[in-house]
């Protein structure tokens, strides 16, 4: 399943410049997998000294996961609650950052979950080239 930029914006709680994800390219509820894409723009929130630091990819991953979990909740008639990053581990990022004009793709697939805590393996690509990976653990708040 693919979502337009507007549909993606409705899935992610972040608004305006805080929303890093432009659109969902693939959302697979059975595999609990999401692929998202973002074009780095000249006014990107974290742009500093001409580049967005690579650690921002952790937030790209969290927002990608939020889009997936939100879409799944809507598909099954559930309310999506706020979520939080609990940890980032096993990270291996290959560069200092991304520059305006580059396209970032995040591929995140659920590794495991216990109740409302999920671990996802995320892989990052910039302009089609591998850029690194990380495991991100997130929690959906009860509410």
N, C-alpha and C positions, 0 to 999 in steps of 0.2 A: 504494500500500500504506500502511496506517495502523497505528500501534502504540499500544497502551494505555500508561498511565503505568508499569505494572510492566514491560512489554516494553521501553519506552524506557529505563528505569533499567538494564536488562540490557545495553543497547547502548552506554551511555556509561560510561567508566571512572571518572568522578567519582561519589562516593557522598555521602550525607547532604546537608548544606548546600552542599557544593561542586558538587553537580549542579544546574545552573540550568534545564535543560530538563524540562518536565513531560511532554510527549508529542509524538510525531511524528504530524502530520496527513497528511502525504504524503511518500512515499519512492519516487522514480522512478529505477530503475537505468539505464534507457535514456538518459534526459536527464541523468543524474547530478545530480538536483535533490531538495532536501529542504525541507519546510515544517514548522516546529515552533512550539509554543505554550507559554507560561509565564504563570502568574498570579503577580504580585508579591505576596508575603505580608508581614505585619508583621515576621516574623523573618528576612527575606531577608538572606543573609550580608553583602552590601555596602551595606545600608541605612544611611545616615548623614544626620543632620539631616532625616529624613523622606523622603528620596529615594534611589534607586539611581542612581549617576552614569551618564550615557549611554555612557561608554567601556566599561562592563561589557558592552555589546552585542557587542563584539569576542569576548568569551568565550562569549556566547550563540551567536554564529556558529560558533566553533570546536567547541563541543559539538554543534551541529546537524550540522556536517560529520562529526564523529566518529560520530554515530548513523547517518548515511548510509553511510559507508565500512564501519562495523562490520556493518550489515545486509547490505551487498553481499558482504562477506567470508563471512558465515555462509551466505548464499544460494548461494555458489560453493564452500563447503567449505574456505575458507582461514582461517587464524588472523589476527586483527587485532592488530597491534602498537601500542604507544604512539605518540601523535602529539604534535606541537609546533607552536605558532604561530611562523612565521618572520618574517612581516611583515603589517602592515596599511597599506593605502594608499588613496588616492582616497576618503578618508572624508569624509562630510558628514552630521553629526548635527544634528538640528533643535531640540534642547532640552537643558536641563541634566540631566534625569533622569526616572525613572519613579517613581511613588508606589504604595504598597500599594493593592491593588484593581484596578490596571490590568493588562491582558492584553497581553503582548508576543508578536508573531509574527515569526519569521525565515524568509525565503525565500532559500535559497542554491542557486546553480547553478554547476556546474563550468565555468570558462572554458577552462582548459588543465591539462595535467599532463605532467611529464617524470619517468618512473619513479615514484618515491615522493614527489614534490613536486607539490602540487595548488594551483591558484589558483581561488578561488570568488568570484563576485559575490554579495554579500549585500544584501538590502533588509530594512529594519526597519519594523515597524508597531506602534503602540501604540493599543489600543482601536479598531483598524480604520483609523487615520489614518497616513499616511506619516510616518516618523520619521527617515529618512535611509538611507544606504547606505555600503558599504565594500567594498574588495577585500581578501580575506584569503588569505594563502598559508600552507599548512600542510605539514608533512612527516611521513610515517609512518616511524618508526624501523625500521631493519632488525633483525630478531631472530628 
